[in-house]
Amino acid sequence: MLNEEIAITFERIADLLEIKGENIFKVLAYRRASESIRQQAVDIDTLDSKALKEIPGIGQAIARKILELSSTGKLSFLENLGKEVPLTLIEIVELRDVGPKKAALFWKQADVTNLKELEAAARAGRLRQLSGMGEKSEARILASIESLKK
């Protein structure tokens, strides 16, 4: 597994944890690990636990997750997190002007869990009713979705 793929996995975990409302220090730990993984010149999936823990931002828990991901191609922590927070919210976070906090707002207050639902809610004018959202925000989200489709 490539360093970039592992880094993306940890970014997704950070986003999902933030959407869930997890402790910010835990979120930042996964973001730091993702950055450190990207900066490594060596393929980290070839390293053992001891060598992984020598990388800045990677402690015992994240090292175990890297080893699991490298050996199985899956991560049980991410799968379990997906039972609490819809994994499809990641596609919403990838939109321009939408981060984990807005994705959480859409999910928790408008029951929107994917791009198709987000687009339908924006077209119906339901997003502007949410705290911190308005007509212009809805228009930007629709423009981002259209841009993504192209």
N, C-alpha and C positions, 0 to 999 in steps of 0.2 A: 504494500500500500504506500502511495506517495505521501511525502510530507504535506503537500498541499491538501490532499484529501483528508488527512487526519486533522489538519488545521481547520478546515471547513467544518468538520464534524464538531469540533470544540466551539467554534463560533456559533453553530446552530444550538448547541447545548446552552451557551451563554444567553442567546436570544430567548430560548424557551424558558429558562430559569427567570429571566427578567420579566417575561410575559406573565409567568406564574406569580411573580411578586416575591421571589426568593431574596434572601439577604444579598445586598449589593456586593459585599466582599466575595461571596461565592461566585457571583456573576463575573466579577473582575478577575478572579483566579482563572476561570476558563478562557477569558479574553487574553490574559497574559500568556497562558500556556499556548494558545493558538499563535500568537505573535512569535514566541520563542521557537515553536516548531517550524514556522516559515523561515526563520533566520538560520536554521541549521544547514550546514554544508553536507553533512552526512545523512543518509537515510535513517530516520529514527526507528523505523521498524526492524532494523538490524541490531539495535541496542538491547542490552539486558536492563533489568530494573535498576541496578546500581548506576549504570551509565546514564539512564534516563533522568534519575534524580539529581544528577550533576548539572543538568540543563536548567538555567534560571527559569523560575516560574513553574517548574514541574516537581511536585512532591510525590509522596507515596501513592496517594489515591489516584492522581492523574496518570502516574506511571503505570499503575495496574490497568487503567482504562486503555492506555495506548497499547499495552501488551495484548489485551483482549481483542481490541480492534484489529491489530496487526495479525494476530493468529487466526481469528474467526471471520473477520470482515464485518462483524456486527458488534454492537455495544449494548449490553443489557440495560445499563443505566439510561441510555437514550430511549430504548424501547419502553421502559417503565415510565419515563418522563412523558412519553407520547400517550400514555394512558391517562395522564393528568391534564395535559395541555395538547390540543390538537396539533399534530406535526405540520398540518397544512397551513398553519399560521406563519410558517417560515416563508412561504411564497408571498405573503402580504408584507412581511418585514423587508423583503427585497425590493419593494416598490420605492421609487424616489419619494422623499418627504414622509415616509412612514417608517417608524422605528418600533421597537418592542412595546413601548408604552402605548402608542396609538393602536397597535395590533391588539393589545390587551383590552383597550377601551372598546374596540369593535366587537371583540369576542364576548366580553362580559356584559356589555350594555346593549348590543345590537344582535347578539347571537350569530355573528359573522365569523366563519372559520376558514374560508378559502377565497380565492380571487373572484370566482363566479358569484358568490354571495355578496362580496364587497361591491362588485360592479352593480349588481341588482339593487343593493341598498342605496348606493350613491345615485343611481338613475331615478329611484323612487323618492329621493330627498330625505331619506331616513337618517343619514349621517349628520346632517346639519343640526339635528336635534340633540346630538351628543355634546357633552361639555368640551369646550375648546374647539369645536368644529363649526363651520359655517358654509355658506354657499361657495365661497372661493376655495375652501379646503376640499369640498366635494368635487369641484371642477378640476383641481390639481390631481386628485386621486384618479378621476376618470381619464385625464390626459396621461398619467403614468401607466394606467392599465392599457390604454390604446398604444402607447409607445412600446410597451412590453410585447404586445401582440404582433407588432411589426418586426 
